[in-house]
Amino acid sequence: MKTKFICTFVLVLATNQVHSKTLFEATDWVTDNTFTTGVEGPAVDKHGDLYAVNFMQQGTIGKVTGKDEVTKLVSLKNGSIGNGIRFDSEGNMYIADYVNHNVLTISAVDLAKGGDLSTKVKVFAHNAKMNQPNDLAIMDNGILFASDPNWQHSTGNLWRISQQGETPLLEAKMGTTNGVEVSPDNNTLYVNESLQRKVWRYDLDSKGNVSNKALLIEFNEHGLDGMRTDKQGNLYIARYGAGVIAVVSAKGELIREIKLKGQFPTNVAFGGKDGKTVFVTMQKRGAIEMFNVDVPGNAFKQ
């Protein structure tokens, strides 16, 4: 358990050749034990490739180019272990490193060159006061947000990360902050608390300031993990332990629950040639499931 980018997708890749056309029907994309139980992060780049952390062993990032087609992108140095991943509008990758209190980055240029990327991973932001940066969200202008849970004490923080790598604390002493996402219009920030099973919404301005915190929705059981929005502003929330992805409107209405094969989803990402494929990382299985939807993800820009 323990990013939204503006690009034109040029997609004729195996990752997008999704076999099932049935909506909201989960099937395997990457089989069991390909990743460790720390599988998380999922994010799709501007070329349509999918990435997730902890491929085969902790501290790695895997690149998925098709069904059961995974290669190691990079092994992180200094004991770093990734969690959430996001891409900005230029294709730069950001990784939440929960071990070393970092947000790491790999430039779009280095990603395109390929080869041994272990020396190309840079510390974009560091704050020793962070518990363990978990998930990331990003505005169109590149401002990042990081959830920061303290699992032992069932608390958490919310941080903003500027384009210069500054890390102002937005809110402390929350519940166990986990999933975080920005609305399609960049006017709302969503943050959930796993153990408290609450999703909060904040008004968001162009500088990444938050205000007017309000409860969006609360669940009665199981946990909450990563989440993403579609183009209509609906949240797709990983319900850890429930084995479903909950689809919640911007008004806090539960629209549907999509049943998964496994019970422990950790995060979601939209991809596919039309942005209507949802990939779900599955903790206990060390796998990735997928299903098709009728509305493209917000990260997909035509």
C-alpha positions as CSV (number, residue, x, y, z in Angstrom):
1,M,0.0,0.0,0.0
2,K,2.8,1.0,1.5
3,T,1.2,10.9,-11.5
4,K,-1.7,13.9,-15.0
5,F,0.3,15.0,-18.0
6,I,-0.6,16.9,-21.1
7,C,0.8,15.1,-24.1
8,T,-0.4,13.7,-27.4
9,F,-0.2,9.9,-27.2
10,V,1.3,8.2,-30.2
11,L,0.0,4.7,-29.5
12,V,0.4,1.6,-31.6
13,L,2.1,-0.4,-28.8
14,A,1.4,-3.8,-27.4
15,T,0.4,-2.2,-24.1
16,N,-2.7,-0.9,-25.8
17,Q,-3.7,-4.1,-27.5
18,V,-6.2,-5.0,-24.8
19,H,-7.9,-8.3,-25.4
20,S,-11.2,-7.9,-23.6
21,K,-13.7,-5.4,-25.0
22,T,-16.2,-6.0,-22.2
23,L,-16.6,-2.9,-20.0
24,F,-15.8,-3.1,-16.3
25,E,-14.7,-6.8,-16.5
26,A,-11.3,-7.4,-14.9
27,T,-8.8,-9.7,-16.3
28,D,-5.0,-10.3,-15.9
29,W,-2.5,-8.1,-17.7
30,V,0.6,-9.2,-15.8
31,T,0.5,-12.6,-14.1
32,D,1.1,-13.4,-10.4
33,N,4.5,-12.9,-8.8
34,T,5.9,-10.9,-11.7
35,F,6.2,-8.0,-9.2
36,T,6.7,-8.3,-5.5
37,T,3.9,-7.6,-3.0
38,G,5.2,-4.0,-3.1
39,V,3.8,-3.5,-6.6
40,E,2.5,0.0,-6.8
41,G,2.8,3.2,-8.7
42,P,1.2,2.5,-12.0
43,A,1.6,5.3,-14.6
44,V,1.5,5.4,-18.4
45,D,3.9,7.5,-20.4
46,K,3.2,9.5,-23.5
47,H,4.1,6.5,-25.7
48,G,1.6,4.3,-23.9
49,D,4.0,2.2,-21.9
50,L,3.0,1.2,-18.4
51,Y,5.3,1.4,-15.4
52,A,5.1,0.0,-11.9
53,V,7.5,-0.3,-9.0
54,N,9.2,-3.4,-7.5
55,F,9.5,-5.7,-10.6
56,M,10.8,-9.0,-9.4
57,Q,12.5,-7.4,-6.4
58,Q,12.1,-4.4,-4.2
59,G,13.8,-1.2,-5.3
60,T,13.2,-1.6,-9.0
61,I,10.8,-0.1,-11.6
62,G,9.4,-2.3,-14.3
63,K,8.2,-1.3,-17.8
64,V,5.2,-3.1,-19.2
65,T,4.9,-3.1,-23.0
66,G,2.3,-5.8,-23.5
67,K,0.5,-8.6,-21.8
68,D,3.0,-10.3,-19.6
69,E,5.8,-8.4,-21.3
70,V,7.8,-6.7,-18.6
71,T,11.4,-5.6,-18.4
72,K,13.4,-3.9,-15.7
73,L,13.7,-0.1,-16.3
74,V,16.0,0.7,-13.4
75,S,17.3,-0.4,-10.0
76,L,17.2,2.4,-7.6
77,K,20.3,3.2,-5.6
78,N,20.9,3.9,-1.9
79,G,18.2,1.5,-0.7
80,S,15.4,3.6,-2.2
81,I,12.1,1.9,-2.8
82,G,9.5,3.5,-5.0
83,N,5.8,3.8,-4.6
84,G,3.7,6.3,-6.6
85,I,4.8,7.3,-10.1
86,R,3.7,10.3,-12.2
87,F,4.7,11.9,-15.5
88,D,4.7,15.6,-16.2
89,S,3.8,17.3,-19.5
90,E,7.4,16.9,-20.8
91,G,7.5,13.2,-20.0
92,N,9.7,13.4,-16.9
93,M,9.1,10.6,-14.4
94,Y,8.6,11.3,-10.7
95,I,8.8,8.5,-8.1
96,A,7.9,8.7,-4.4
97,D,10.8,7.1,-2.5
98,Y,9.3,6.2,0.9
99,V,12.6,4.8,2.4
100,N,14.7,8.0,1.9
101,H,12.0,10.6,2.2
102,N,12.5,11.7,-1.4
103,V,10.7,12.3,-4.6
104,L,13.0,11.0,-7.3
105,T,13.0,11.9,-11.0
106,I,14.3,10.5,-14.3
107,S,14.3,13.0,-17.2
108,A,12.4,12.4,-20.3
109,V,15.7,12.6,-22.2
110,D,17.3,9.9,-20.2
111,L,14.2,7.7,-20.4
112,A,14.3,8.0,-24.2
113,K,18.0,7.1,-24.4
114,G,17.4,4.0,-22.3
115,G,20.4,1.9,-21.2
116,D,21.5,1.8,-17.6
117,L,19.4,4.5,-15.9
118,S,20.7,3.8,-12.3
119,T,23.0,6.8,-12.5
120,K,20.3,9.0,-14.1
121,V,17.9,8.9,-11.2
122,K,18.1,12.3,-9.4
123,V,16.6,13.5,-6.1
124,F,14.0,16.1,-7.1
125,A,12.8,16.8,-3.6
126,H,13.9,15.7,-0.1
127,N,12.5,16.4,3.3
128,A,13.6,14.4,6.4
129,K,10.4,15.4,8.2
130,M,8.4,13.3,5.8
131,N,7.2,9.9,7.2
132,Q,7.3,8.1,3.9
133,P,6.1,9.8,0.7
134,N,3.5,7.4,-0.7
135,D,1.4,8.5,-3.7
136,L,1.8,11.5,-6.0
137,A,-0.5,13.8,-7.9
138,I,0.4,16.5,-10.4
139,M,-1.2,19.7,-11.8
140,D,-0.9,20.7,-15.4
141,N,1.7,23.3,-14.4
142,G,3.9,20.6,-12.8
143,I,3.2,21.2,-9.2
144,L,3.2,17.9,-7.3
145,F,1.4,16.7,-4.2
146,A,2.5,13.8,-2.0
147,S,0.6,11.8,0.6
148,D,2.7,10.9,3.6
149,P,1.2,8.3,5.9
150,N,2.5,7.1,9.3
151,W,1.1,3.6,9.4
152,Q,2.2,2.9,13.0
153,H,0.3,5.9,14.4
154,S,-2.6,5.9,11.9
155,T,-1.8,9.5,11.0
156,G,-0.5,11.3,7.9
157,N,0.5,14.5,6.2
158,L,0.0,16.3,2.9
159,W,2.8,18.0,1.1
160,R,3.1,20.3,-1.9
161,I,6.2,19.9,-4.1
162,S,7.1,22.9,-6.2
163,Q,8.8,22.8,-9.6
164,Q,12.0,23.9,-7.8
165,G,11.7,20.9,-5.4
166,E,10.5,22.9,-2.4
167,T,8.3,21.0,0.0
168,P,5.8,23.1,2.0
169,L,3.6,21.2,4.4
170,L,-0.1,21.7,3.5
171,E,-1.7,19.8,6.3
172,A,-0.4,17.7,9.2
173,K,-2.0,15.2,11.6
174,M,-4.5,13.8,9.2
175,G,-5.5,10.2,9.0
176,T,-3.3,7.7,7.1
177,T,-3.1,9.8,3.9
178,N,-2.7,7.6,0.8
179,G,-4.4,8.2,-2.6
180,V,-4.1,11.7,-4.0
181,E,-5.4,13.2,-7.2
182,V,-6.1,16.5,-9.0
183,S,-9.4,17.1,-10.8
184,P,-9.4,17.6,-14.6
185,D,-9.8,21.4,-14.3
186,N,-7.1,21.6,-11.7
187,N,-9.5,23.3,-9.3
188,T,-9.8,20.4,-6.8
189,L,-7.4,18.2,-4.9
190,Y,-8.6,14.9,-3.5
191,V,-6.8,13.0,-0.7
192,N,-8.0,9.8,1.0
193,E,-7.2,8.3,4.3
194,S,-6.8,4.5,4.2
195,L,-7.6,3.4,7.7
196,Q,-10.2,6.1,8.3
197,R,-11.8,5.2,4.9
198,K,-12.5,8.9,4.1
199,V,-11.9,10.9,0.9
200,W,-11.4,14.6,1.3
201,R,-11.7,17.4,-1.3
202,Y,-10.0,20.8,-1.2
203,D,-10.3,23.9,-3.4
204,L,-7.1,24.3,-5.3
205,D,-5.6,27.4,-6.9
206,S,-3.0,27.8,-9.6
207,K,-0.2,28.0,-7.1
208,G,-1.2,24.7,-5.4
209,N,-2.7,26.3,-2.4
210,V,-5.6,24.4,-0.8
211,S,-8.6,25.7,1.1
212,N,-12.2,24.8,2.0
213,K,-11.6,21.2,3.0
214,A,-14.7,19.0,2.9
215,L,-15.6,15.3,3.1
216,L,-16.4,13.9,-0.3
217,I,-17.3,10.3,0.7
218,E,-16.8,7.9,3.6
219,F,-16.8,4.1,3.4
220,N,-17.9,1.7,6.1
221,E,-15.3,-1.0,5.7
222,H,-12.0,-2.0,4.1
223,G,-9.3,0.4,3.2
224,L,-8.5,3.0,0.5
225,D,-5.4,3.3,-1.6
226,G,-4.5,5.0,-4.9
227,M,-7.0,6.8,-7.1
228,R,-7.2,8.6,-10.5
229,T,-9.8,10.7,-12.3
230,D,-11.4,10.2,-15.7
231,K,-12.2,13.1,-18.0
232,Q,-15.6,13.6,-16.4
233,G,-14.0,14.1,-13.0
234,N,-15.0,10.8,-11.6
235,L,-12.6,9.2,-9.1
236,Y,-11.5,5.6,-9.5
237,I,-10.5,4.5,-6.0
238,A,-8.6,1.3,-5.1
239,R,-10.5,-0.3,-2.3
240,Y,-7.8,-2.3,-0.5
241,G,-9.2,-5.5,1.0
242,A,-12.6,-5.1,-0.8
243,G,-11.3,-6.3,-4.2
244,V,-13.0,-3.5,-6.1
245,I,-12.4,-0.2,-7.7
246,A,-15.0,2.3,-6.5
247,V,-16.1,4.9,-9.1
248,V,-17.2,8.1,-7.2
249,S,-18.5,11.3,-8.8
250,A,-17.1,14.8,-8.0
251,K,-20.3,15.2,-5.9
252,G,-19.4,12.2,-3.8
253,E,-21.9,9.7,-5.3
254,L,-20.9,6.1,-5.6
255,I,-21.5,5.4,-9.2
256,R,-20.4,1.7,-9.4
257,E,-17.9,-0.8,-8.0
258,I,-15.8,-2.8,-10.4
259,K,-15.0,-6.3,-9.1
260,L,-11.4,-7.4,-9.4
261,K,-9.9,-10.9,-9.4
262,G,-7.8,-10.2,-6.3
263,Q,-8.8,-8.5,-3.1
264,F,-5.9,-6.1,-2.5
265,P,-5.6,-3.4,-5.2
266,T,-3.0,-0.7,-4.5
267,N,-3.4,1.8,-7.3
268,V,-4.8,2.5,-10.7
269,A,-3.7,4.1,-14.0
270,F,-5.5,4.9,-17.3
271,G,-3.9,3.9,-20.6
272,G,-4.7,2.1,-23.9
273,K,-5.0,3.7,-27.3
274,D,-8.1,5.7,-26.3
275,G,-7.4,6.1,-22.6
276,K,-10.2,3.7,-21.7
277,T,-8.1,0.9,-20.2
278,V,-7.6,0.9,-16.4
279,F,-4.6,-0.9,-15.0
280,V,-4.7,-2.0,-11.4
281,T,-1.7,-3.1,-9.3
282,M,-2.5,-6.0,-7.0
283,Q,-0.5,-6.3,-3.8
284,K,-0.9,-9.9,-2.6
285,R,-0.7,-11.3,-6.1
286,G,2.3,-9.3,-7.3
287,A,0.3,-8.8,-10.5
288,I,-1.5,-6.2,-12.6
289,E,-5.1,-6.5,-13.6
290,M,-6.9,-4.4,-16.3
291,F,-10.5,-3.6,-17.4
292,N,-12.1,-1.3,-20.0
293,V,-14.2,1.7,-19.2
294,D,-16.4,4.0,-21.2
295,V,-14.8,7.4,-20.3
296,P,-11.1,8.1,-20.9
297,G,-8.7,8.8,-18.1
298,N,-7.9,12.4,-17.3
299,A,-4.2,11.7,-18.0
300,F,-5.1,10.9,-21.6
301,K,-4.9,14.0,-23.9
302,Q,-5.8,13.9,-27.6
